[in-house]
Amino acid sequence: MTEGVTLYISGLSFNVNESHLREIFGHIGKVAETKIARNKFGQSLGWGLVTYGDITDPAEPISFMNNGQIDGCRVVVRVADPEKDKIE
């Protein structure tokens, strides 16, 4: 099975959760997983990851949301770096 692309989304409002990301990015394709980076107290760090199950070309989802707004905040969307963009 081909693994889909994972996107890094920064600039997220601290109110945005995984379900919110799934709903927004799900308009482009099937979202396999969403994660929000959190500190040890469970508070959002303002960035997250969206992994698609059926999209391997990141151009469409990046153009769809890069410099767009989520919950009133401008977000930056790029392809995630598997070495440094990790959420435990």
C-alpha positions as CSV (number, residue, x, y, z in Angstrom):
1,M,0.0,0.0,0.0
2,T,1.3,3.5,-0.9
3,E,1.6,5.8,2.0
4,G,0.1,9.2,1.4
5,V,1.8,12.6,2.0
6,T,2.2,14.1,5.4
7,L,1.8,17.9,5.8
8,Y,3.1,20.2,8.5
9,I,0.7,23.0,9.4
10,S,2.0,25.9,11.6
11,G,0.3,28.9,12.9
12,L,-2.6,27.0,14.4
13,S,-4.9,28.6,17.0
14,F,-4.5,26.9,20.3
15,N,-8.2,26.0,20.0
16,V,-7.8,23.9,16.9
17,N,-7.9,20.1,17.6
18,E,-7.4,17.0,15.5
19,S,-11.0,16.7,14.5
20,H,-11.0,20.3,13.2
21,L,-7.9,19.5,11.0
22,R,-9.5,16.3,9.7
23,E,-12.7,18.2,8.7
24,I,-10.8,21.0,6.9
25,F,-8.2,18.9,5.1
26,G,-10.7,16.2,4.4
27,H,-12.2,18.4,1.7
28,I,-9.1,17.5,-0.5
29,G,-8.8,13.8,0.1
30,K,-9.1,11.0,2.7
31,V,-7.2,12.0,5.8
32,A,-5.6,8.9,7.5
33,E,-4.3,10.7,10.6
34,T,-4.1,14.1,12.3
35,K,-1.9,15.1,15.2
36,I,-1.5,18.3,17.1
37,A,1.8,18.9,18.9
38,R,1.2,19.4,22.6
39,N,3.4,20.2,25.6
40,K,3.6,18.0,28.7
41,F,0.4,19.7,30.1
42,G,-1.6,18.8,26.9
43,Q,-1.7,22.4,25.6
44,S,-1.3,22.9,21.9
45,L,2.0,24.2,20.6
46,G,0.3,25.7,17.5
47,W,1.4,23.2,14.9
48,G,0.2,19.8,13.7
49,L,0.5,17.1,11.1
50,V,-2.1,15.8,8.6
51,T,-1.4,12.5,6.8
52,Y,-3.4,11.6,3.7
53,G,-4.2,8.0,2.9
54,D,-4.9,8.6,-0.8
55,I,-2.8,11.6,-1.8
56,T,0.8,11.3,-2.7
57,D,1.2,14.7,-4.5
58,P,1.2,17.5,-1.9
59,A,0.6,20.3,-4.4
60,E,-3.2,20.3,-4.1
61,P,-3.6,20.3,-0.4
62,I,-0.7,22.8,0.0
63,S,-2.3,25.2,-2.5
64,F,-5.7,24.7,-0.9
65,M,-4.6,25.9,2.6
66,N,-1.2,27.5,2.6
67,N,-1.5,31.1,3.8
68,G,-5.2,30.4,4.5
69,Q,-7.0,30.8,7.7
70,I,-8.1,28.3,10.3
71,D,-10.0,29.6,13.4
72,G,-8.9,33.2,12.5
73,C,-5.2,32.4,12.3
74,R,-3.1,32.4,9.1
75,V,-1.5,29.0,8.6
76,V,1.5,27.9,6.7
77,V,1.4,24.4,5.1
78,R,4.3,22.5,3.8
79,V,5.4,18.9,3.3
80,A,6.5,17.5,6.7
81,D,10.1,16.5,7.2
82,P,10.0,13.0,8.7
83,E,13.2,13.6,10.6
84,K,12.3,16.8,12.5
85,D,8.5,17.1,12.3
86,K,7.6,14.4,14.7
87,I,4.9,14.2,17.4
88,E,5.4,11.6,20.0
